[in-house]
């Protein structure tokens, strides 16, 4: 079984960068892209197949990542999907808020593509090794 990911980021360049890294690190992964928190919530509320993991940016217009996380965790059908905050913010208050809202992990995006690719490879390795249905 392949890893299914939902990537939520309003910045097209960041989505492209993450897609490139995910394609390189996990060519068999299924990645769905969303440009807003509302878009991913609307999709997930009617989706037949849910993602194994959601990668969620914090700083987005409309609904920010924390609001999306709060909505996901309040929905009985969606609350068990692991959510990894993938953001440029290393602020301690953001990290604390993410974990208070039950994020599964918090990753500060590396500045260089090679370092970001290493982060993505570690992320893929972790989720494929620790998700029994994917092994």
C-alpha positions in Angstrom: 0.0 0.0 0.0 1.3 3.4 -0.9 1.4 6.5 1.4 -1.4 9.0 0.7 -0.6 12.6 1.6 -2.5 15.8 1.5 -0.4 18.9 1.2 -2.0 22.2 2.3 -0.1 25.4 1.4 -1.3 28.6 -0.1 2.1 29.4 -1.7 2.4 27.9 -5.2 6.2 27.9 -5.0 6.2 26.1 -1.7 3.7 23.6 -3.1 5.9 23.0 -6.1 9.0 22.7 -3.9 7.3 20.2 -1.6 5.9 18.2 -4.6 9.4 18.0 -6.2 10.9 16.8 -2.9 8.1 14.3 -2.3 8.3 13.0 -5.9 12.1 12.4 -5.4 11.8 10.9 -1.9 8.7 8.8 -2.6 7.8 8.3 -6.2 5.0 5.9 -5.2 3.3 8.3 -2.8 0.0 9.8 -3.8 0.0 13.5 -3.1 -3.1 15.7 -3.2 -2.5 19.5 -3.3 -4.7 22.1 -1.6 -4.2 25.9 -1.8 -6.3 26.6 1.3 -7.5 25.2 4.5 -11.1 25.5 3.4 -10.4 23.6 0.2 -8.9 20.6 2.1 -11.7 20.6 4.7 -14.4 20.6 2.0 -12.6 17.8 0.1 -12.0 15.6 3.2 -15.6 15.9 4.4 -16.8 14.1 1.3 -13.7 12.1 0.3 -14.1 8.3 0.0 -10.5 7.7 0.7 -8.7 9.8 3.4 -5.0 10.6 3.4 -2.7 8.8 5.7 -1.0 12.1 6.7 -1.8 15.8 6.2 1.1 18.2 5.7 -0.3 21.6 6.8 1.2 25.1 6.6 0.4 27.6 9.3 0.5 31.0 7.7 -2.4 31.0 5.1 -5.1 33.6 4.4 -8.6 32.8 5.3 -8.3 29.8 7.6 -4.8 29.5 9.0 -3.2 26.2 9.8 -4.2 26.2 13.4 -7.9 26.8 12.5 -7.7 23.9 10.0 -6.1 21.7 12.6 -8.8 22.6 15.1 -11.5 21.8 12.6 -9.9 18.5 11.7 -9.6 17.4 15.3 -13.2 18.4 16.0 -14.6 16.1 13.2 -15.1 12.5 14.3 -14.3 11.2 10.8 -11.1 13.2 10.4 -9.7 13.5 13.9 -7.5 10.5 13.7 -5.6 11.6 10.5 -2.1 12.5 11.6 -1.3 16.2 10.9 2.3 17.4 10.4 2.7 21.1 10.6 5.1 22.0 7.8 6.0 25.7 8.1 8.7 28.3 8.1 7.8 29.4 11.6 10.1 28.2 14.4 8.4 30.4 17.0 8.0 28.5 20.3 4.4 29.8 20.7 3.5 28.3 17.2 5.1 25.0 18.1 3.3 24.9 21.5 -0.1 25.8 19.9 0.3 23.1 17.3 0.9 20.4 19.9 -1.8 21.8 22.1 -4.2 21.3 19.1 -2.9 17.7 18.8 -0.6 18.0 15.8 1.4 14.8 15.3 4.6 16.6 14.4 6.0 20.0 13.7 8.6 20.5 11.0 10.3 23.9 10.2 11.1 23.9 6.5 14.8 23.9 5.8 16.2 26.8 3.8 18.0 24.8 1.1 16.4 22.2 -1.2 18.9 19.5 -0.3 18.2 20.0 3.5 14.5 20.1 2.8 14.8 16.9 0.7 16.5 15.2 3.7 13.6 16.4 5.9 11.1 14.9 3.5 13.0 11.6 3.2 13.1 11.3 7.0 9.3 12.1 7.1 8.5 9.4 4.5 10.7 6.9 6.3 9.1 7.6 9.6 5.5 7.4 8.4 6.1 4.3 6.3 7.9 2.5 9.1 5.3 3.4 11.8 2.1 3.0 9.9 1.2 -0.7 10.0 -1.2 -0.5 7.1 1.7 0.8 4.8 4.3 -1.8 5.6 
